[in-house]
Amino acid sequence: MIPVFYIFLGGGLGSVIRYCISVFLQDLQFPLATLLANFLSCILFAIVFLFLEKVKPETSIYSFFIIGFCGGLSTFSTFSYETFNLVKSGNLLYAGLNVIFSVLLCCSVFYLLFRKL
């Protein structure tokens, strides 16, 4: 039951930070808030994962940061919804850029940090 508590705490904190990012960047036509939240989540995920691979700590740290915090901070459903709305409104350029930037930036984090493993 304890890992669920750590996931709950991390997810809540990640969600609140995600909300703050979206409030700060709410008036933009391009969905930069979601892109930034997902990118930051990937960076944190990779760094924490690399650290955990070296020290093999207890599962509470993994549950809090990887599952909870990164899960609460990142959001594929919002990314999909915003991209769909861009397509629906005829803004195909921004929709395409959103998909390209999201995939390239987030995958690049893992490539750059894990390429030496």
Biopython code that builds the backbone (N, CA, C, O; Angstrom):
import numpy as np
from Bio.PDB.StructureBuilder import StructureBuilder

atoms = [
    (1, "MET", "N", (0.816, -1.197, 0.000)),
    (1, "MET", "CA", (0.000, 0.000, 0.000)),
    (1, "MET", "C", (0.859, 1.261, 0.000)),
    (1, "MET", "O", (0.422, 2.297, -0.500)),
    (2, "ILE", "N", (2.062, 1.195, 0.546)),
    (2, "ILE", "CA", (2.929, 2.370, 0.627)),
    (2, "ILE", "C", (3.306, 2.920, -0.751)),
    (2, "ILE", "O", (3.273, 4.140, -0.915)),
    (3, "PRO", "N", (3.668, 2.093, -1.769)),
    (3, "PRO", "CA", (3.985, 2.671, -3.084)),
    (3, "PRO", "C", (2.832, 3.499, -3.657)),
    (3, "PRO", "O", (3.070, 4.500, -4.334)),
    (4, "VAL", "N", (1.596, 3.096, -3.395)),
    (4, "VAL", "CA", (0.442, 3.853, -3.882)),
    (4, "VAL", "C", (0.423, 5.248, -3.261)),
    (4, "VAL", "O", (0.059, 6.215, -3.930)),
    (5, "PHE", "N", (0.804, 5.361, -2.011)),
    (5, "PHE", "CA", (0.864, 6.657, -1.337)),
    (5, "PHE", "C", (1.913, 7.562, -1.988)),
    (5, "PHE", "O", (1.660, 8.749, -2.196)),
    (6, "TYR", "N", (3.075, 7.018, -2.307)),
    (6, "TYR", "CA", (4.123, 7.805, -2.967)),
    (6, "TYR", "C", (3.706, 8.215, -4.385)),
    (6, "TYR", "O", (4.003, 9.326, -4.825)),
    (7, "ILE", "N", (3.029, 7.329, -5.087)),
    (7, "ILE", "CA", (2.522, 7.657, -6.422)),
    (7, "ILE", "C", (1.494, 8.784, -6.312)),
    (7, "ILE", "O", (1.499, 9.715, -7.118)),
    (8, "PHE", "N", (0.625, 8.697, -5.325)),
    (8, "PHE", "CA", (-0.389, 9.717, -5.086)),
    (8, "PHE", "C", (0.249, 11.082, -4.812)),
    (8, "PHE", "O", (-0.167, 12.088, -5.388)),
    (9, "LEU", "N", (1.243, 11.120, -3.945)),
    (9, "LEU", "CA", (1.921, 12.387, -3.625)),
    (9, "LEU", "C", (2.662, 12.956, -4.840)),
    (9, "LEU", "O", (2.537, 14.140, -5.153)),
    (10, "GLY", "N", (3.419, 12.116, -5.507)),
    (10, "GLY", "CA", (4.160, 12.570, -6.681)),
    (10, "GLY", "C", (3.239, 13.009, -7.801)),
    (10, "GLY", "O", (3.491, 14.029, -8.443)),
    (11, "GLY", "N", (2.179, 12.260, -8.046)),
    (11, "GLY", "CA", (1.218, 12.614, -9.085)),
    (11, "GLY", "C", (0.526, 13.931, -8.790)),
    (11, "GLY", "O", (0.305, 14.735, -9.696)),
    (12, "GLY", "N", (0.182, 14.158, -7.537)),
    (12, "GLY", "CA", (-0.444, 15.424, -7.163)),
    (12, "GLY", "C", (0.488, 16.598, -7.379)),
    (12, "GLY", "O", (0.083, 17.630, -7.914)),
    (13, "LEU", "N", (1.731, 16.444, -6.967)),
    (13, "LEU", "CA", (2.714, 17.520, -7.140)),
    (13, "LEU", "C", (2.983, 17.779, -8.621)),
    (13, "LEU", "O", (3.036, 18.932, -9.049)),
    (14, "GLY", "N", (3.153, 16.726, -9.396)),
    (14, "GLY", "CA", (3.372, 16.881, -10.830)),
    (14, "GLY", "C", (2.194, 17.551, -11.521)),
    (14, "GLY", "O", (2.382, 18.380, -12.412)),
    (15, "SER", "N", (0.993, 17.196, -11.117)),
    (15, "SER", "CA", (-0.209, 17.798, -11.703)),
    (15, "SER", "C", (-0.326, 19.272, -11.369)),
    (15, "SER", "O", (-0.723, 20.069, -12.220)),
    (16, "VAL", "N", (0.007, 19.643, -10.165)),
    (16, "VAL", "CA", (-0.041, 21.059, -9.769)),
    (16, "VAL", "C", (0.987, 21.867, -10.556)),
    (16, "VAL", "O", (0.692, 22.973, -11.009)),
    (17, "ILE", "N", (2.180, 21.325, -10.720)),
    (17, "ILE", "CA", (3.198, 22.030, -11.504)),
    (17, "ILE", "C", (2.761, 22.128, -12.962)),
    (17, "ILE", "O", (2.963, 23.160, -13.601)),
    (18, "ARG", "N", (2.172, 21.076, -13.485)),
    (18, "ARG", "CA", (1.638, 21.101, -14.857)),
    (18, "ARG", "C", (0.586, 22.198, -15.006)),
    (18, "ARG", "O", (0.572, 22.919, -16.004)),
    (19, "TYR", "N", (-0.283, 22.322, -14.025)),
    (19, "TYR", "CA", (-1.315, 23.363, -14.042)),
    (19, "TYR", "C", (-0.677, 24.757, -14.018)),
    (19, "TYR", "O", (-1.097, 25.642, -14.763)),
    (20, "CYS", "N", (0.324, 24.953, -13.174)),
    (20, "CYS", "CA", (1.004, 26.260, -13.084)),
    (20, "CYS", "C", (1.666, 26.631, -14.416)),
    (20, "CYS", "O", (1.620, 27.789, -14.833)),
    (21, "ILE", "N", (2.269, 25.669, -15.068)),
    (21, "ILE", "CA", (2.876, 25.918, -16.381)),
    (21, "ILE", "C", (1.807, 26.346, -17.376)),
    (21, "ILE", "O", (2.017, 27.285, -18.143)),
    (22, "SER", "N", (0.660, 25.667, -17.370)),
    (22, "SER", "CA", (-0.398, 25.999, -18.333)),
    (22, "SER", "C", (-1.024, 27.358, -18.033)),
    (22, "SER", "O", (-1.424, 28.061, -18.961)),
    (23, "VAL", "N", (-1.117, 27.742, -16.774)),
    (23, "VAL", "CA", (-1.635, 29.070, -16.436)),
    (23, "VAL", "C", (-0.658, 30.144, -16.901)),
    (23, "VAL", "O", (-1.072, 31.173, -17.435)),
    (24, "PHE", "N", (0.614, 29.910, -16.703)),
    (24, "PHE", "CA", (1.641, 30.878, -17.084)),
    (24, "PHE", "C", (1.698, 31.075, -18.599)),
    (24, "PHE", "O", (1.975, 32.178, -19.070)),
    (25, "LEU", "N", (1.439, 30.017, -19.358)),
    (25, "LEU", "CA", (1.539, 30.070, -20.826)),
    (25, "LEU", "C", (0.186, 29.927, -21.517)),
    (25, "LEU", "O", (0.124, 29.418, -22.636)),
    (26, "GLN", "N", (-0.882, 30.359, -20.887)),
    (26, "GLN", "CA", (-2.230, 30.087, -21.389)),
    (26, "GLN", "C", (-2.647, 30.878, -22.619)),
    (26, "GLN", "O", (-3.516, 30.410, -23.354)),
    (27, "ASP", "N", (-2.096, 32.012, -22.879)),
    (27, "ASP", "CA", (-2.581, 32.867, -23.959)),
    (27, "ASP", "C", (-1.856, 32.682, -25.284)),
    (27, "ASP", "O", (-1.944, 33.546, -26.156)),
    (28, "LEU", "N", (-1.158, 31.601, -25.450)),
    (28, "LEU", "CA", (-0.439, 31.361, -26.695)),
    (28, "LEU", "C", (-1.286, 30.539, -27.654)),
    (28, "LEU", "O", (-2.072, 29.692, -27.229)),
    (29, "GLN", "N", (-1.126, 30.788, -28.937)),
    (29, "GLN", "CA", (-1.864, 30.010, -29.943)),
    (29, "GLN", "C", (-1.287, 28.601, -30.070)),
    (29, "GLN", "O", (-2.029, 27.642, -30.284)),
    (30, "PHE", "N", (0.024, 28.476, -29.940)),
    (30, "PHE", "CA", (0.695, 27.175, -29.986)),
    (30, "PHE", "C", (0.655, 26.560, -28.584)),
    (30, "PHE", "O", (0.872, 27.276, -27.607)),
    (31, "PRO", "N", (0.386, 25.260, -28.454)),
    (31, "PRO", "CA", (0.281, 24.629, -27.124)),
    (31, "PRO", "C", (1.648, 24.410, -26.462)),
    (31, "PRO", "O", (2.060, 23.275, -26.226)),
    (32, "LEU", "N", (2.324, 25.492, -26.175)),
    (32, "LEU", "CA", (3.665, 25.431, -25.596)),
    (32, "LEU", "C", (3.663, 24.853, -24.179)),
    (32, "LEU", "O", (4.625, 24.196, -23.782)),
    (33, "ALA", "N", (2.602, 25.089, -23.420)),
    (33, "ALA", "CA", (2.553, 24.594, -22.038)),
    (33, "ALA", "C", (2.639, 23.067, -21.992)),
    (33, "ALA", "O", (3.375, 22.509, -21.178)),
    (34, "THR", "N", (1.897, 22.404, -22.852)),
    (34, "THR", "CA", (1.926, 20.942, -22.877)),
    (34, "THR", "C", (3.275, 20.441, -23.367)),
    (34, "THR", "O", (3.825, 19.484, -22.820)),
    (35, "LEU", "N", (3.800, 21.082, -24.387)),
    (35, "LEU", "CA", (5.117, 20.709, -24.906)),
    (35, "LEU", "C", (6.175, 20.851, -23.810)),
    (35, "LEU", "O", (6.998, 19.956, -23.619)),
    (36, "LEU", "N", (6.151, 21.979, -23.089)),
    (36, "LEU", "CA", (7.127, 22.215, -22.025)),
    (36, "LEU", "C", (6.955, 21.216, -20.882)),
    (36, "LEU", "O", (7.943, 20.684, -20.376)),
    (37, "ALA", "N", (5.719, 20.958, -20.474)),
    (37, "ALA", "CA", (5.485, 20.005, -19.385)),
    (37, "ALA", "C", (5.970, 18.608, -19.765)),
    (37, "ALA", "O", (6.607, 17.930, -18.958)),
    (38, "ASN", "N", (5.676, 18.180, -20.976)),
    (38, "ASN", "CA", (6.118, 16.852, -21.417)),
    (38, "ASN", "C", (7.638, 16.781, -21.548)),
    (38, "ASN", "O", (8.249, 15.774, -21.192)),
    (39, "PHE", "N", (8.241, 17.843, -22.056)),
    (39, "PHE", "CA", (9.701, 17.893, -22.199)),
    (39, "PHE", "C", (10.379, 17.852, -20.826)),
    (39, "PHE", "O", (11.326, 17.091, -20.625)),
    (40, "LEU", "N", (9.902, 18.660, -19.890)),
    (40, "LEU", "CA", (10.467, 18.661, -18.533)),
    (40, "LEU", "C", (10.288, 17.306, -17.857)),
    (40, "LEU", "O", (11.175, 16.835, -17.144)),
    (41, "SER", "N", (9.144, 16.689, -18.085)),
    (41, "SER", "CA", (8.893, 15.372, -17.517)),
    (41, "SER", "C", (9.877, 14.338, -18.062)),
    (41, "SER", "O", (10.371, 13.493, -17.316)),
    (42, "CYS", "N", (10.156, 14.406, -19.352)),
    (42, "CYS", "CA", (11.120, 13.474, -19.961)),
    (42, "CYS", "C", (12.526, 13.694, -19.409)),
    (42, "CYS", "O", (13.249, 12.736, -19.139)),
    (43, "ILE", "N", (12.905, 14.946, -19.246)),
    (43, "ILE", "CA", (14.229, 15.243, -18.680)),
    (43, "ILE", "C", (14.338, 14.680, -17.264)),
    (43, "ILE", "O", (15.305, 13.994, -16.933)),
    (44, "LEU", "N", (13.342, 14.973, -16.436)),
    (44, "LEU", "CA", (13.369, 14.484, -15.062)),
    (44, "LEU", "C", (13.322, 12.957, -15.020)),
    (44, "LEU", "O", (14.048, 12.334, -14.245)),
    (45, "PHE", "N", (12.482, 12.363, -15.839)),
    (45, "PHE", "CA", (12.380, 10.902, -15.898)),
    (45, "PHE", "C", (13.745, 10.292, -16.204)),
    (45, "PHE", "O", (14.191, 9.377, -15.512)),
    (46, "ALA", "N", (14.401, 10.797, -17.236)),
    (46, "ALA", "CA", (15.686, 10.235, -17.652)),
    (46, "ALA", "C", (16.752, 10.404, -16.576)),
    (46, "ALA", "O", (17.505, 9.472, -16.293)),
    (47, "ILE", "N", (16.817, 11.585, -15.982)),
    (47, "ILE", "CA", (17.833, 11.844, -14.955)),
    (47, "ILE", "C", (17.595, 10.967, -13.729)),
    (47, "ILE", "O", (18.529, 10.343, -13.225)),
    (48, "VAL", "N", (16.366, 10.915, -13.251)),
    (48, "VAL", "CA", (16.058, 10.094, -12.078)),
    (48, "VAL", "C", (16.280, 8.620, -12.397)),
    (48, "VAL", "O", (16.827, 7.885, -11.575)),
    (49, "PHE", "N", (15.865, 8.184, -13.574)),
    (49, "PHE", "CA", (16.053, 6.788, -13.956)),
    (49, "PHE", "C", (17.535, 6.419, -13.981)),
    (49, "PHE", "O", (17.924, 5.367, -13.475)),
    (50, "LEU", "N", (18.357, 7.283, -14.570)),
    (50, "LEU", "CA", (19.800, 7.017, -14.603)),
    (50, "LEU", "C", (20.382, 6.953, -13.197)),
    (50, "LEU", "O", (21.209, 6.090, -12.900)),
    (51, "PHE", "N", (19.953, 7.860, -12.338)),
    (51, "PHE", "CA", (20.411, 7.856, -10.946)),
    (51, "PHE", "C", (19.980, 6.567, -10.252)),
    (51, "PHE", "O", (20.775, 5.941, -9.551)),
    (52, "LEU", "N", (18.729, 6.172, -10.445)),
    (52, "LEU", "CA", (18.217, 4.970, -9.786)),
    (52, "LEU", "C", (18.900, 3.708, -10.284)),
    (52, "LEU", "O", (19.062, 2.753, -9.524)),
    (53, "GLU", "N", (19.301, 3.690, -11.542)),
    (53, "GLU", "CA", (20.003, 2.535, -12.086)),
    (53, "GLU", "C", (21.349, 2.332, -11.396)),
    (53, "GLU", "O", (21.814, 1.201, -11.252)),
    (54, "LYS", "N", (21.967, 3.419, -10.974)),
    (54, "LYS", "CA", (23.287, 3.334, -10.337)),
    (54, "LYS", "C", (23.205, 2.978, -8.854)),
    (54, "LYS", "O", (24.040, 2.220, -8.359)),
    (55, "VAL", "N", (22.219, 3.508, -8.139)),
    (55, "VAL", "CA", (22.182, 3.331, -6.690)),
    (55, "VAL", "C", (21.190, 2.272, -6.215)),
    (55, "VAL", "O", (21.248, 1.862, -5.055)),
    (56, "LYS", "N", (20.288, 1.820, -7.075)),
    (56, "LYS", "CA", (19.299, 0.792, -6.731)),
    (56, "LYS", "C", (18.592, 1.085, -5.396)),
    (56, "LYS", "O", (18.663, 0.279, -4.469)),
    (57, "PRO", "N", (17.910, 2.238, -5.301)),
    (57, "PRO", "CA", (17.232, 2.558, -4.043)),
    (57, "PRO", "C", (15.919, 1.787, -3.911)),
    (57, "PRO", "O", (15.549, 1.002, -4.784)),
    (58, "GLU", "N", (15.242, 2.024, -2.821)),
    (58, "GLU", "CA", (13.954, 1.377, -2.614)),
    (58, "GLU", "C", (12.913, 1.893, -3.606)),
    (58, "GLU", "O", (13.093, 2.947, -4.216)),
    (59, "THR", "N", (11.853, 1.160, -3.755)),
    (59, "THR", "CA", (10.855, 1.473, -4.775)),
    (59, "THR", "C", (10.074, 2.756, -4.492)),
    (59, "THR", "O", (9.410, 3.268, -5.394)),
    (60, "SER", "N", (10.129, 3.282, -3.288)),
    (60, "SER", "CA", (9.368, 4.501, -2.980)),
    (60, "SER", "C", (9.864, 5.691, -3.790)),
    (60, "SER", "O", (9.060, 6.533, -4.190)),
    (61, "ILE", "N", (11.164, 5.783, -4.040)),
    (61, "ILE", "CA", (11.703, 6.882, -4.854)),
    (61, "ILE", "C", (11.240, 6.726, -6.293)),
    (61, "ILE", "O", (10.826, 7.702, -6.919)),
    (62, "TYR", "N", (11.304, 5.515, -6.824)),
    (62, "TYR", "CA", (10.825, 5.251, -8.180)),
    (62, "TYR", "C", (9.328, 5.569, -8.286)),
    (62, "TYR", "O", (8.893, 6.224, -9.233)),
    (63, "SER", "N", (8.559, 5.105, -7.320)),
    (63, "SER", "CA", (7.115, 5.335, -7.328)),
    (63, "SER", "C", (6.784, 6.822, -7.291)),
    (63, "SER", "O", (5.905, 7.280, -8.020)),
    (64, "PHE", "N", (7.481, 7.576, -6.450)),
    (64, "PHE", "CA", (7.208, 8.999, -6.318)),
    (64, "PHE", "C", (7.585, 9.771, -7.582)),
    (64, "PHE", "O", (6.755, 10.497, -8.130)),
    (65, "PHE", "N", (8.820, 9.625, -8.049)),
    (65, "PHE", "CA", (9.304, 10.439, -9.166)),
    (65, "PHE", "C", (8.864, 9.936, -10.538)),
    (65, "PHE", "O", (8.289, 10.694, -11.319)),
    (66, "ILE", "N", (9.125, 8.682, -10.832)),
    (66, "ILE", "CA", (8.890, 8.170, -12.186)),
    (66, "ILE", "C", (7.395, 7.977, -12.454)),
    (66, "ILE", "O", (6.863, 8.517, -13.424)),
    (67, "ILE", "N", (6.730, 7.219, -11.610)),
    (67, "ILE", "CA", (5.316, 6.937, -11.841)),
    (67, "ILE", "C", (4.446, 8.131, -11.464)),
    (67, "ILE", "O", (3.601, 8.559, -12.250)),
    (68, "GLY", "N", (4.652, 8.669, -10.260)),
    (68, "GLY", "CA", (3.798, 9.745, -9.767)),
    (68, "GLY", "C", (4.082, 11.102, -10.373)),
    (68, "GLY", "O", (3.255, 11.640, -11.108)),
    (69, "PHE", "N", (5.247, 11.663, -10.071)),
    (69, "PHE", "CA", (5.544, 13.033, -10.495)),
    (69, "PHE", "C", (5.579, 13.174, -12.014)),
    (69, "PHE", "O", (4.918, 14.050, -12.572)),
    (70, "CYS", "N", (6.340, 12.326, -12.679)),
    (70, "CYS", "CA", (6.432, 12.421, -14.150)),
    (70, "CYS", "C", (5.098, 12.091, -14.808)),
    (70, "CYS", "O", (4.749, 12.684, -15.829)),
    (71, "GLY", "N", (4.354, 11.157, -14.238)),
    (71, "GLY", "CA", (3.036, 10.838, -14.762)),
    (71, "GLY", "C", (2.058, 11.985, -14.604)),
    (71, "GLY", "O", (1.229, 12.221, -15.483)),
    (72, "GLY", "N", (2.145, 12.707, -13.483)),
    (72, "GLY", "CA", (1.264, 13.852, -13.262)),
    (72, "GLY", "C", (1.669, 15.071, -14.070)),
    (72, "GLY", "O", (0.820, 15.870, -14.465)),
    (73, "LEU", "N", (2.953, 15.215, -14.314)),
    (73, "LEU", "CA", (3.452, 16.376, -15.048)),
    (73, "LEU", "C", (3.215, 16.236, -16.548)),
    (73, "LEU", "O", (2.825, 17.199, -17.208)),
    (74, "SER", "N", (3.443, 15.068, -17.078)),
    (74, "SER", "CA", (3.280, 14.882, -18.528)),
    (74, "SER", "C", (1.840, 14.497, -18.840)),
    (74, "SER", "O", (1.107, 14.010, -17.979)),
    (75, "THR", "N", (1.456, 14.725, -20.078)),
    (75, "THR", "CA", (0.085, 14.397, -20.429)),
    (75, "THR", "C", (-0.075, 14.167, -21.923)),
    (75, "THR", "O", (-0.057, 15.112, -22.711)),
    (76, "PHE", "N", (-0.227, 12.931, -22.300)),
    (76, "PHE", "CA", (-0.427, 12.602, -23.702)),
    (76, "PHE", "C", (-1.843, 12.947, -24.146)),
    (76, "PHE", "O", (-2.062, 13.317, -25.300)),
    (77, "SER", "N", (-2.796, 12.826, -23.240)),
    (77, "SER", "CA", (-4.182, 13.128, -23.609)),
    (77, "SER", "C", (-4.357, 14.609, -23.952)),
    (77, "SER", "O", (-5.062, 14.939, -24.905)),
    (78, "THR", "N", (-3.729, 15.495, -23.194)),
    (78, "THR", "CA", (-3.825, 16.928, -23.503)),
    (78, "THR", "C", (-3.107, 17.232, -24.812)),
    (78, "THR", "O", (-3.605, 18.017, -25.619)),
    (79, "PHE", "N", (-1.962, 16.632, -25.030)),
    (79, "PHE", "CA", (-1.238, 16.787, -26.291)),
    (79, "PHE", "C", (-2.127, 16.375, -27.464)),
    (79, "PHE", "O", (-2.208, 17.087, -28.464)),
    (80, "SER", "N", (-2.786, 15.238, -27.340)),
    (80, "SER", "CA", (-3.652, 14.746, -28.419)),
    (80, "SER", "C", (-4.839, 15.679, -28.636)),
    (80, "SER", "O", (-5.184, 15.986, -29.777)),
    (81, "TYR", "N", (-5.455, 16.122, -27.569)),
    (81, "TYR", "CA", (-6.613, 17.013, -27.660)),
    (81, "TYR", "C", (-6.230, 18.344, -28.299)),
    (81, "TYR", "O", (-6.940, 18.839, -29.174)),
    (82, "GLU", "N", (-5.132, 18.915, -27.874)),
    (82, "GLU", "CA", (-4.698, 20.201, -28.435)),
    (82, "GLU", "C", (-4.328, 20.059, -29.910)),
    (82, "GLU", "O", (-4.639, 20.938, -30.714)),
    (83, "THR", "N", (-3.679, 18.983, -30.262)),
    (83, "THR", "CA", (-3.338, 18.755, -31.671)),
    (83, "THR", "C", (-4.605, 18.573, -32.503)),
    (83, "THR", "O", (-4.707, 19.113, -33.605)),
    (84, "PHE", "N", (-5.563, 17.820, -31.984)),
    (84, "PHE", "CA", (-6.835, 17.644, -32.674)),
    (84, "PHE", "C", (-7.542, 18.985, -32.883)),
    (84, "PHE", "O", (-8.063, 19.246, -33.967)),
    (85, "ASN", "N", (-7.562, 19.826, -31.863)),
    (85, "ASN", "CA", (-8.209, 21.139, -31.982)),
    (85, "ASN", "C", (-7.502, 22.034, -33.003)),
    (85, "ASN", "O", (-8.151, 22.811, -33.703)),
    (86, "LEU", "N", (-6.191, 21.927, -33.085)),
    (86, "LEU", "CA", (-5.464, 22.696, -34.094)),
    (86, "LEU", "C", (-5.862, 22.241, -35.500)),
    (86, "LEU", "O", (-6.063, 23.066, -36.392)),
    (87, "VAL", "N", (-5.972, 20.934, -35.690)),
    (87, "VAL", "CA", (-6.390, 20.399, -36.987)),
    (87, "VAL", "C", (-7.829, 20.833, -37.286)),
    (87, "VAL", "O", (-8.135, 21.280, -38.392)),
    (88, "LYS", "N", (-8.688, 20.697, -36.307)),
    (88, "LYS", "CA", (-10.106, 21.040, -36.471)),
    (88, "LYS", "C", (-10.303, 22.509, -36.835)),
    (88, "LYS", "O", (-11.193, 22.848, -37.615)),
    (89, "SER", "N", (-9.463, 23.383, -36.263)),
    (89, "SER", "CA", (-9.588, 24.815, -36.543)),
    (89, "SER", "C", (-8.863, 25.215, -37.836)),
    (89, "SER", "O", (-8.842, 26.392, -38.197)),
    (90, "GLY", "N", (-8.269, 24.238, -38.529)),
    (90, "GLY", "CA", (-7.601, 24.516, -39.792)),
    (90, "GLY", "C", (-6.162, 24.968, -39.647)),
    (90, "GLY", "O", (-5.539, 25.379, -40.626)),
    (91, "ASN", "N", (-5.633, 24.898, -38.450)),
    (91, "ASN", "CA", (-4.263, 25.325, -38.201)),
    (91, "ASN", "C", (-3.323, 24.124, -38.333)),
    (91, "ASN", "O", (-2.723, 23.672, -37.357)),
    (92, "LEU", "N", (-3.215, 23.628, -39.548)),
    (92, "LEU", "CA", (-2.447, 22.410, -39.803)),
    (92, "LEU", "C", (-0.951, 22.586, -39.557)),
    (92, "LEU", "O", (-0.275, 21.643, -39.146)),
    (93, "LEU", "N", (-0.435, 23.775, -39.802)),
    (93, "LEU", "CA", (0.991, 24.017, -39.565)),
    (93, "LEU", "C", (1.327, 23.847, -38.091)),
    (93, "LEU", "O", (2.276, 23.142, -37.747)),
    (94, "TYR", "N", (0.550, 24.492, -37.212)),
    (94, "TYR", "CA", (0.807, 24.357, -35.774)),
    (94, "TYR", "C", (0.571, 22.927, -35.287)),
    (94, "TYR", "O", (1.287, 22.442, -34.411)),
    (95, "ALA", "N", (-0.422, 22.260, -35.850)),
    (95, "ALA", "CA", (-0.679, 20.873, -35.469)),
    (95, "ALA", "C", (0.520, 19.989, -35.823)),
    (95, "ALA", "O", (0.974, 19.184, -35.009)),
    (96, "GLY", "N", (1.015, 20.149, -37.028)),
    (96, "GLY", "CA", (2.187, 19.373, -37.447)),
    (96, "GLY", "C", (3.422, 19.699, -36.635)),
    (96, "GLY", "O", (4.165, 18.805, -36.230)),
    (97, "LEU", "N", (3.640, 20.994, -36.395)),
    (97, "LEU", "CA", (4.797, 21.399, -35.580)),
    (97, "LEU", "C", (4.688, 20.857, -34.161)),
    (97, "LEU", "O", (5.691, 20.459, -33.568)),
    (98, "ASN", "N", (3.478, 20.839, -33.617)),
    (98, "ASN", "CA", (3.285, 20.318, -32.269)),
    (98, "ASN", "C", (3.671, 18.841, -32.200)),
    (98, "ASN", "O", (4.348, 18.420, -31.262)),
    (99, "VAL", "N", (3.250, 18.066, -33.173)),
    (99, "VAL", "CA", (3.591, 16.638, -33.196)),
    (99, "VAL", "C", (5.100, 16.458, -33.374)),
    (99, "VAL", "O", (5.726, 15.688, -32.645)),
    (100, "ILE", "N", (5.673, 17.161, -34.332)),
    (100, "ILE", "CA", (7.106, 17.021, -34.619)),
    (100, "ILE", "C", (7.961, 17.444, -33.422)),
    (100, "ILE", "O", (8.850, 16.706, -32.998)),
    (101, "PHE", "N", (7.686, 18.642, -32.878)),
    (101, "PHE", "CA", (8.487, 19.119, -31.741)),
    (101, "PHE", "C", (8.326, 18.223, -30.525)),
    (101, "PHE", "O", (9.306, 17.925, -29.843)),
    (102, "SER", "N", (7.110, 17.792, -30.246)),
    (102, "SER", "CA", (6.881, 16.951, -29.069)),
    (102, "SER", "C", (7.651, 15.639, -29.160)),
    (102, "SER", "O", (8.329, 15.238, -28.215)),
    (103, "VAL", "N", (7.539, 14.986, -30.292)),
    (103, "VAL", "CA", (8.209, 13.692, -30.447)),
    (103, "VAL", "C", (9.727, 13.864, -30.491)),
    (103, "VAL", "O", (10.455, 13.132, -29.820)),
    (104, "LEU", "N", (10.201, 14.822, -31.274)),
    (104, "LEU", "CA", (11.657, 15.013, -31.392)),
    (104, "LEU", "C", (12.300, 15.447, -30.078)),
    (104, "LEU", "O", (13.326, 14.896, -29.679)),
    (105, "LEU", "N", (11.709, 16.422, -29.409)),
    (105, "LEU", "CA", (12.310, 16.901, -28.157)),
    (105, "LEU", "C", (12.313, 15.822, -27.085)),
    (105, "LEU", "O", (13.334, 15.582, -26.440)),
    (106, "CYS", "N", (11.173, 15.173, -26.897)),
    (106, "CYS", "CA", (11.079, 14.187, -25.823)),
    (106, "CYS", "C", (11.929, 12.949, -26.095)),
    (106, "CYS", "O", (12.572, 12.430, -25.183)),
    (107, "CYS", "N", (11.940, 12.480, -27.317)),
    (107, "CYS", "CA", (12.781, 11.322, -27.645)),
    (107, "CYS", "C", (14.265, 11.682, -27.622)),
    (107, "CYS", "O", (15.100, 10.842, -27.287)),
    (108, "SER", "N", (14.594, 12.914, -27.974)),
    (108, "SER", "CA", (15.990, 13.363, -27.945)),
    (108, "SER", "C", (16.568, 13.346, -26.539)),
    (108, "SER", "O", (17.748, 13.047, -26.353)),
    (109, "VAL", "N", (15.750, 13.663, -25.559)),
    (109, "VAL", "CA", (16.213, 13.620, -24.165)),
    (109, "VAL", "C", (16.732, 12.228, -23.837)),
    (109, "VAL", "O", (17.836, 12.077, -23.315)),
    (110, "PHE", "N", (15.937, 11.216, -24.144)),
    (110, "PHE", "CA", (16.348, 9.854, -23.826)),
    (110, "PHE", "C", (17.547, 9.413, -24.675)),
    (110, "PHE", "O", (18.438, 8.725, -24.178)),
    (111, "TYR", "N", (17.568, 9.799, -25.924)),
    (111, "TYR", "CA", (18.707, 9.449, -26.771)),
    (111, "TYR", "C", (19.994, 10.062, -26.213)),
    (111, "TYR", "O", (21.006, 9.373, -26.081)),
    (112, "LEU", "N", (19.953, 11.342, -25.890)),
    (112, "LEU", "CA", (21.164, 12.021, -25.415)),
    (112, "LEU", "C", (21.642, 11.515, -24.071)),
    (112, "LEU", "O", (22.847, 11.430, -23.835)),
    (113, "LEU", "N", (20.715, 11.178, -23.184)),
    (113, "LEU", "CA", (21.114, 10.732, -21.847)),
    (113, "LEU", "C", (21.412, 9.235, -21.769)),
    (113, "LEU", "O", (22.164, 8.807, -20.894)),
    (114, "PHE", "N", (20.842, 8.439, -22.657)),
    (114, "PHE", "CA", (21.025, 6.980, -22.582)),
    (114, "PHE", "C", (21.960, 6.426, -23.655)),
    (114, "PHE", "O", (22.208, 5.220, -23.666)),
    (115, "ARG", "N", (22.476, 7.232, -24.532)),
    (115, "ARG", "CA", (23.274, 6.708, -25.648)),
    (115, "ARG", "C", (24.561, 6.045, -25.204)),
    (115, "ARG", "O", (25.087, 5.208, -25.938)),
    (116, "LYS", "N", (25.083, 6.370, -24.060)),
    (116, "LYS", "CA", (26.344, 5.784, -23.600)),
    (116, "LYS", "C", (26.146, 4.518, -22.792)),
    (116, "LYS", "O", (27.115, 3.864, -22.404)),
    (117, "LEU", "N", (24.896, 4.171, -22.539)),
    (117, "LEU", "CA", (24.641, 2.969, -21.712)),
    (117, "LEU", "C", (24.753, 1.704, -22.517)),
    (117, "LEU", "O", (24.570, 0.612, -21.980)),
]
sb = StructureBuilder()
sb.init_structure("model")
sb.init_model(0)
sb.init_chain("A")
sb.init_seg("    ")
for serial, (resi, resn, name, xyz) in enumerate(atoms, 1):
    if name == "N":
        sb.init_residue(resn, " ", resi, " ")
    sb.init_atom(name, np.array(xyz, "f"), 0.0, 1.0, " ", f" {name:<3s}", serial, name[0])
structure = sb.get_structure()
